[in-house]
Amino acid sequence: MTKATVPSKKRSALTTTVFMKRMMAISGIVFLLFVLFHAYGNTHYFEGEIAYDHYAYFLRELLVPILPFGGFLWIFRAVLALCLLAHVGSAFHLWHRNVKARGNDPYAVKKSNAEYFASRYAMRTMRWGGVILLLFIIWHILQFTTLHLTPGGRYEHGRAYMNMYYGFQLWWVWLIYAVALVALCLHVWHGVWSALQTLGAIRGSVIPFVRLIAFIVAFGLFFAFMCVPTAILLGLTPEPMDAATYAVEAANAGINWMGK
């Protein structure tokens, strides 16, 4: 009697749980560095309209003439888009694999003590928080990058200060950003922990320290991002200049969007 053999499934190294978790960790660190830099950049708003718009202009002048005007930003956006695809794709793959492994038994897969010790509330909200962040990224791009959504006034390319001022005069726009920032900070709170654990940087003795660092980073991001929208909403920032005054001040500061 011939015994039938069932060929074993060969799983690609690119779909293993370890690889997927590392991909999420690395892409998450890239995003964390980006949002930290972005939060810092937003604080230039308090320096005034010309200073803030000059900062936006400076970002588009990076590596000119090696790259065309704005070229560096588009390359950077492409890198972020790839990281986003890697992060979301890995998260969905791991979630789907976990569901299949658990089956109908919600207790089939138990969390380790290390995972339990992490921020449990942030951990439970990673999935819906990620969905909120995806929707917010789309909103944010349409509002301040492509200017397809212009709540509060008539937006103009290059006048970043004015566009933000118009947008955050509206309480519901402020609320959208507040909800998104809560989701982001919960994501960062657990993400910092999870990334360091995946990369092997966590040991039992440093767990309390890592939790503290994760909380400080998350809370600091919320404060840094929301201080400008809140100041605008409360009327604590100067109104944008009229077109004629702005044209003169921008020219004196070396800001020239003509033909760009």
Secondary structure, 3 states (H helix, E strand, C coil): CCCCCCCCCCCCHHHCHHHHHHHHHHHHHHHHHHHHHHHHHHHHHHHCHHHHHHHHHHHHHCCCCCCCCCHHHHHHHHHHHHHHHHHHHHHHHHHHHHHHHHCCCCCCCCCCHHHHHCCHHHHHCHHHHHHHHHHHHHHHHHHHCCCCCCCCCCCCCCCHHHHHHHHCCCHHHHHHHHHHHHHHHHHHHHHHHHHHHHCCCCCHHHHHHHHHHHHHHHHHHHHHHHHHHHHHHCCCCCCCCCHHHHHHHHHHCCCCCCCC
